[in-house]
């Protein structure tokens, strides 16, 4: 993978000790000549473990919370690229602790935007989720708010040379909190729990998510939401891949959980361009000026939506098993 555009740059990753953050940092260190890569997170133990594992002179560690704007300003000094991956993402925890979810996912995003503008960061990419589309739970609502903040952040950032964009994709195979490690843990008992047998989800590997984020950071002009074309999978096929032969217990769909997920809604598709392996949702009202629509893309058909149940690409149990390393 060619990451030449990162050569000589200083990069900061919020939530850098998370699943995405750690894989992003590994990929960046292995495939680019970045001048500095800074982990920004609040977990000192994970930072210590990363420091021992990576042992790279380009790697730096900043203890801090995205709720702390002053700390973000300090961390973003002389930074060229920010990848904002810090978030509270467990749906039940966000429902039970709504104020905390808003403090981190919404106000934290605002702090990242403000600090990046004040410190003259050139590119800022936010990591979002399919849960942000037509949100049913608080986590999805906070990610929708964060997307809106990032897009409109260009109003203030663009005149100062700071551009913001968003990457939105589906479930990450094997990430913390994913159903894949849950099924893997449950299979020892011979029984797995399923909320609804008709459920479908989009799936992407950590490495694919990281590479798509890096590619989007290179392509961004400011104000876009980048959506990859990725495969879907039926929940029962997932059971067959991770816990074959196990008894399936139906426990009912959880509050705030959808039967199917959407990466691009009917209304958003009017602003979208399709480029083969991805969609680019262009800003609805680029009032900051200077935004040029991309050439070579095509508008989806009227009423099109990119949903996990009507996807044209599906993972088989064998493919999931391989991707999950089972």
Secondary structure, 3 states (H helix, E strand, C coil): CCCHHHCCCEEEEECCCCHHHHHHHHHHHHHCCCCEEEEEECCHHHHHHHHHHHCCCCEEEEECCCCCHHHHHHHCCCCCEEEECCCCCCHHHHHHCHHHHHHHHHHHHHHHHHHHHHHCCCEEEEEEEHHHCCCCCHHHHHHHHHHHHHHHHHHHHHHHCCEEEEEEECEECCCCCCHHHHHHHHHHHCEEEECCCCCEEEEECHHHHHHHHHHHHHHCCCCCEEEECCCEEEHHHHHHHHCCCCEEEECCCCCCCCCCCEEECHHHHCCEEECCCEEEECCCCCCCCCCCCCCCCECCCCCCCEECCCCCCECCHHHHHHHCCC
